[in-house]
Amino acid sequence: MKFTQSEVAGLYNQSSAHGASPLGLVVALYDTILRDLSRAGDAIAHGDVEKRTFELNHALRVIAELENVLDFEHGGDAARKLKNFYVVTRGMILDASVKNSREALSQLWNIFATVRKAWNQAEQEMKNGGGAGRYPSMAPQAATASQVPVAAATKHETHPQAESSSRGSWSA
């Protein structure tokens, strides 16, 4: 399922109408990626190649949509860092799929959970008036491509499976 720009705008409008902020929508999309990665890990554990592929492809589409709505004009360095983050993590997802690696998916889950936490913090600051009009400067700074391995090595949150063993067409 590929989202068109108008569908993304529709989701944004729906969520705004239901009280979600633009940052809240970003948090919700990260939650979707986390669920996709978890389900893909479960699929690997059960030897379900079709389910793994479906879930990872969905995560890749969500990442592509997050990348597509980056505002480089107003987002500046944060938007560029997020683009790099999405490019690197997309490659990591493809690699995890090829290697059929639950460990790699767990590492990705931890990376996305860390960045999701930063987006959630930014949303809370916006709600509390601590960043009015400063969306670009509040974007998670952990999103640089060079920091991805560091974030992966730092277990800020533990994925449930950790205890057990660009706009193109991407497919896991």
N, C-alpha and C positions, 0 to 999 in steps of 0.2 A: 504494500500500500504506500504509494507516494503522495505526499501532501503537495498540493499546488500552493502558490503564494497566496491565493485568495482563501484557500482552506486554512492556512496558518493564520491569516488575518481574521477569519471567521472564528477560529478557536480562541484567538486573543480577545476578540469582541465578546464571545460567549463567557469567557472566564472573567473578563472585566465586568460584564453585566452581573455576574454572580459573585462579585466582590473580590476576585483575585486580581492582584496587581500584575504588571508586566513581569516583575521579578518572580512573582508567585507562579506564573506560567512557566518560566525557565526552571524553577525548582520542580514543578510537576513533570516537565520533560526529562529532567535528570532522574526523577523517580521511575519514569518509564524505562529509561536505559538500565537502571539498577535491576528492575524486575526482569527485563529481557536477559541480562547477563546471568542472573540467578537461574532462570528457567533453562537457559542454554547449558549451564553447568549441570543442572539436574538431568537434562537430556543426554549429556555426555556420560553421566554416571549410569544411565539406563541403556546406553548404546543406541539411542534414537537420533540418527543422523539427520533425518528430515526435520525433527523438532529443533535440534541445535541450529540447523541452517536457517530455519524460519525465524527463530528468536534473534540470532545474530544479524540477520538481514534487517529485521525491524529496528534493532539498535542502531545499525548503520544509517537507516533512513532518518531516524530521529536526529542523529548527529549531523547528517547532511542538512536537515532543516534548520537546526540551530546555527550551523555555519552560514546557510543562505540568508539568514536574517541579521547577520552582523552588520552594524552600521560603522563602516570604516571612516566616514567623514566626521561623525561626532564621537565615535568610540576610541579613536586614536590608537595608542599603544595597547590598550586593553583588548580592543577588537583584534589587532594583529596577533597578540599572544593567544587569544582564544582560538583564532584560526589555526595557529600552529598546534595548539593542544588537540583540536579536533582532527587535524591531519595525522598527528602522531598516534593518537588513540585509535583512529580508524585502522591504521596499519597494524597496530597491536591486536585488534579484534580479528583482522584477517589472519594474522599469524597464529593466534590462539585457535582459530577454526581449522586451519591447515594441520596444526599439530594436535588437534583434538585435546587441548589441555585445560583441565579444570583449574589447575594452579594459575595459569595465565589469566583465566577469566576471573579468578578470585582477586588477583593483583589489579586487574582493570576495575573490578567492583570497588576496591578500596580507593583507587584513584578518583573514580567518579563520585564516590561518597564524600571524599574530602572536598572536592570542588562544589558539590551540591550543598555541603554544609556552609561553605563560604557564600554561595548565592542566598541561602536561607538567612544567614547573618545580615547580608546586605539588605534583604527584604525587611527584616526586623528593624534595621536602622532607618530605612525609609519610612516605615510606619510610625516610628517614634520621632520623625522629623529630623533625624541626624544626617540626612544626606539629600535634602531637597534639591532636585535638579542636578544631581551629580551621579546619575546612573553609570556613565562610562568610567568615572574614577573609582567606582565601588566594585567594578568587575573583579572577580577573584584573581589575585595576582599569582596564584599557584599554577596558572594555566599556561606557563611557558613550556615549549617543547623540551628545553633543556632540563626542566625540573620534573618531568614525568617520571624518570627512573627514581629520583629522590622520593617523590610522593609514593611511588610504588613500594619502596623499601621501608617507608614509614607507615606502620599500621595504626592509623588514627582510629579506625573503626575496623572491626573484624567481620568479614563476610561469613555468613553461616557455613559455607562450604570450605572455608579456609582450615577449619579443624579437621575435616576429612580430606581423605586423600585429595573529496573536493566536489564536488557536484556531479561527478561522473556516476556511472552505474557500478555500484559496489555490491559484491555478493560474497557471503561467507561460505 
